[in-house]
Amino acid sequence: MTDRPSFSPPARSLIVLGALALVLALLKVGAPVLSPLLMAVFVATVSAPPLRWLRRLGIPKWIALAAVVFVLLDIGSLLALITTGAVEGFRDSLPSYHERFLLLSEQLGGWLEGVGVAGSKEAIPDLMDPGRLTPLVSMILSNAGSVLATGVLVLLATVFILLEAPGIPAKLRAAFDIDAAHEARIERLLSSVNRYMVIKTLTSLGTAVCVWLMLKTLGIDFAVLWAVLAFFFNFLPVVGNILMMIPAVLLAVIQTDIRTALLVAVGYLVINTAIGSVLEPRIMGKGLGVSTLAVFISLMFWGWLFGTTGMFLAVPLTSALVIAFDASRHTRPLAIVLGPEIEELAGPEPEEDTPDDKLGPGAGKDG
């Protein structure tokens, strides 16, 4: 009988790192296929509760599924029409902003030269030429067809996932011999991700509506376009609240004046603070149990791995990793590091002296 080869701890660590690097490389290569599937999984997670609600009302499975798909298709079509129309209008309006932008860039260049930055009058108009936005916007419009095709693929994948969803737990139990503890972890993951995605969608919609009302009141052009951007950027943790306000503030500077641009910036800050920092945490509670630093790192990691889809799904994906790591004692330290902050345990409080202790060891005794 041959003995199994034994490896030293450094050798085992190298083997694990090599396997991890291989898995990441395969995921990176398969990202064009995996990204739509990941998006379909999370769309199906959000769509599952309405589907179950319709089934509880006694509606047949196919009719309930068709109703959910019809609503998803209508939402996607409406969103595509609004966004495409707004982007086309923005492209057609770029020449009208050119003269105002050149004047502002000359003023900014003159101010920079006045504080000692030589050559600013010539450099600023070249660095901030609005004419460069026209090819970018045209490229976005030309890629609308591929985005639509990806959306159809995500929708079809969502339909098949919803069809298979009721039988997935039984298949997992039969295939992997999942015990009650692991099944509870999976249920906890699905429940927390579903709650996160539903609440995030509602708060993103509220953010978009508030942004549209604010920009419409201040008279900023293409308020619908910036509201749609606010809806999507609100899904990006940490940096989304900053990125959503940049285009609208810059347009306010070009279209109106500095005072209005400051009002737009303050309005964004108020909306993001009220919804993202006050309302959302009150509704969501502790969220998905991921630390702020882990969220920021995961944003870069998943964005590198799966592109835009990974950035939007950074928090749910990281939460899935935390729950998976917590299932094994070997990886539980990683789950603790990625998880929320742990309150330091206070030491035992000293017991108060009783009257007998104060009188001495022999006090309070008879004899």
N, C-alpha and C positions, 0 to 999 in steps of 0.2 A: 504494500500500500504506500503510495507516494504522498509525501507531506506537501501541503499547500505552501507556496512561497510566501514568506512573511516580509512585509515592508516596514521600514522605519517611519516614524511620524512625518519627517520632511518629505519622504518619497510619496507617502499617501497624500500629503497636501499638494504636491506637484501633479499627481494623477488627477485629483479633484479639480484643480485649476485648469488642467489641460482639457478635461471633459467639459467644464463650464465654458471655456473659450470655444470649443467645437460647437456646443449648443448655441451660443450667441452668434457664431458665424453662420450657422444654418438658419437661425431666425432672421438674421440680417438679409441673407440671400432670398429667403421666402417672404420677406416683408410685403412685396406687392400683392401676394395672395392672402397673407395672414391679416393684413390691415383691414380689408373689407369684412373678413370673417369676424374679427374682433368687434368691429362696429356693429355688425349684425347681432352678435351675442348680446351686446349691451342694449341695442334697440329692442331685441326680444325680451330682455329682462324687464324693461320699462313697460312693454306691451302686454306682458303676461297677466298682471292684475286686472286690467280691463277685460281681457279675454276670459279669465276665471269668473269675473262678475257677470258677464253675459251668459256664461254656461250655467251659473247658479240660478239665473232667471228662467232656465228651461229652454234657452235658444239652442238649436242644434249646432254641433261643432263647426261644420263648414260655414254656416251662415254667420256665426260669431266671428270666425277667423276672417271671413270676407269683409265684415264690417270694420274690424280693426285695420286690415290692410287698406281698405278704402280711405279711412281717416288718415293713415300714414301717407298714402299716395297724394291725397288732397293737400296735406300740410307741406309735403315736399314740393309739389307743383306750385303752390302759392308762393312759397319761399323762393323758389327758383325764378318765377316771373318777377317778383318784387325786386330781387337782387339784380337780375340781369337788366331790367329797365332802369334802375337807379345807376348802375355802372355805366350804361350807355349814355345816360344824361350827363353824368360826371365827365365822361370823355368829351362829349360835345361842348361842355362848358369850360374846358381847360383853356382855350385861347382867350376867353373873356377875362380870365384871371391873370393873364400873362403881364399886362401892362402894370397892374397894381403890384404884382409880385416883384417886377423889376424895380419899381420905385422903392419898395420896402427893402429890397436887398441892397440898393445903393445907400439908403439911409443907415442900414446896419453896417455896411462896409465902411462908411464914413465915420460912424461912431467907434468902430474897432480901430481904425487908423488914428482916431483922436486919442485913444488910450494906449497907443504904442504898437499895435499890430500892423506892420507894414504890408502893403499889397492886398489889403482886405477888399478894397473896392473892385478889384479885378477878379479876386478869387471867389467871393461870395456868390455872384451871379452864376459862375460856372459850376460851383458845387451844388447850388440849390436851383437848378434850372427846371421849371415846371414842364418844359417840353419833353423831358425824359420820362414823365409819367404817362405820356400818350402811348408809347410802345408797350409799357407795362400793362396798362388797362386793356389795350387791344389783345395782348397775350392772354389776359384773364378771360376775356370774352371768347377768344378762339378755343380755349380749353373748356368752355362750358359743356361741349358735347361729351368729352371724356368724363367730366364730373357727373353728368346725367347718366352715363353708362354705368359708372361706379355706383350711383344711387340705386339704379335698377337692380344691380347685382346684390347690393346690401339688402334691398327689399325682398328679393327672391330667397336669399339665405335666411332672412328673418322668418319668412313663411315656413320654410322647412324646419327651422329650429322650433318654432311654435307647435308645429305638427308633432315633432318628436319629443317635446318637453315632458308630457305626462309619463312616458315610459323610460326616460333617462335614469331616474333613481333606481329602478329595478334592474336596468342593464348594468349600472355601476356596481350594485351589490353583487350581482351574479358574476361579473367579470373580475372584480378586484377583491371580493370577499370583504367588503367594507363593514366595519363594526359600527355599533351605535355611536361611539365617540366621534369617529370620522364623519359619519353621516350628520351628526349635530353640527360639526364644523362647516360642512358644505351648506347646510341650511342657514347657518349664521352668516356665511359669506354672501349667499344669494339674497338673503333678507336685507343685509346692510347695504349691499350694492344697489339693490332695487330702491331702497329708501333714499340713498344718496342721489341716484340719478333722477328720481322723481322730484325731490326737493330742489336739486340744482337746476333742473329744467324750469320749474316754476319760478325760482328766484331769478334766473336768467331772463325769463319772459318779463317779470316785473321790472328788472333793470332796463330792458329794451324799451318798454312802454314809458318809463320815467325819462329816459334819455330822449326819446322821440318828442315827448311833451315839452321838455326843457328847450331843445333845439328849435322846435316849431315856435315856441313863444319868443325866443330870441331872434328869430328870423334867419337861422343858418340854413343854407341850401342843403338838399339831399339828406334831410333828417331821417328818412326811412333807411337809407343806406347805412348811416352811422348807428342807427338802432339795431339793425341786423348784425353789424359787426360787434356791437356791445353784447348781444345775445350769445354769440359764439365765443367771444373772448372771455366772457364770464366763466366759461368752463375751464379756462386755463388757470391753474392755481398760481398764486404769488404775483406773476407778471401780467396777467390778463387785465386787471383793473387799470394798469398803467398804459398798456398798449391800446386799449379801446378809446382813450381820450385824445391820443396824439393827432389822428387825422382831423377830427372835428375842431380841435383847438387851432391847428395850423390853418384850416379853412376859415375859421373865424377871424384870424389875424389878417388874412388876405382879403376876405370879403368885407369885413367891417372895420374894427379898430381894436387897440390893445385892451380897452376897458371891457368890451364885449367878450374878447377872448379869455380874459381873466374870469368873467362871469361863467363862461362855459367850463373852464377848468374847475372852478369852485363847485359848480353844479355837479360835475362828474364825481368830485371828491365826496360831496354830501350824499349822493345816490349810492356810491360804492360803500361808504361807511355805514349808512343806514341799513342797506340790504345785506352787504357782505360781512360786516363786522358786528352788527347788532341783531338783525332779524334772522339771518340764516343760522348763526350758531344757536340761537334760542330754539329754533325749530329742529335743527339737526342734532343738537346735543353735542356729544363728543365726536360726531362724524364717524369716520371709518377707523379711528384709532391709529392714525399715522402722525408722526411728529412733523413739525413745520420744516425742519432741516431735511428730513427724508422726502417730504413732498417736493422741495426745491430740487434736490438731487435726482429724484425720480422723473421730474419734468424734463431734465436734460437727458437722462438715460433713455427713457421710453421715446422721447422725441428723436434721439439718434437712431434707435432701433426700428421704430415703426413710423417715423415722420409725424405729420400733423395728427394722425389718428392716435399715435402714442402720447402726444402732448395733451390731447383732450381727455384721454382715458388714463392719465398718469396716476391719479388718486385711486380709482378702483383697482387698477392692476397692482399697485403697490400694496393695497389692502389684501388682495388675494395672496401675494407673496408672504405678507406678515402672518396670515392664518395658516398658510402651508408650512412656513418655518416653525410655527408654534406647535405643529403636530408631532415633531420629533425632538427628543432631548438633545440631539447633536446640533440642530440648527436653531434651537430655542433662544440662544443668546442673540442671534441676528434679529429674531422677532422682537426681543426686548429693546434692542438698539433702534430699530425702525419704528417701534410703537410710540405711544404718547409718553409724556413726562410721567415719571414715577415720584410720588411724594415721599420724601425721606421719612423713614419710620422714627418716631420720637422714642427716646429711651424710656424705660419704666420710671414713673414718677416716684420719688421717695415717699415712703409711707409716713404718715404723721405719727408722732409719738403719742401713745396712749397715756393716761394718767398713771397707770401702773408702771410704765417704762420710765416715766420721769421720777417716780419715787424710789426706783432701784429694783434689783432683781428679787429681793425678798419681800417687797411691799405687796399688800393686798392678799397675803396668805395668812391663814389662821395658824396660831401657835408660835 
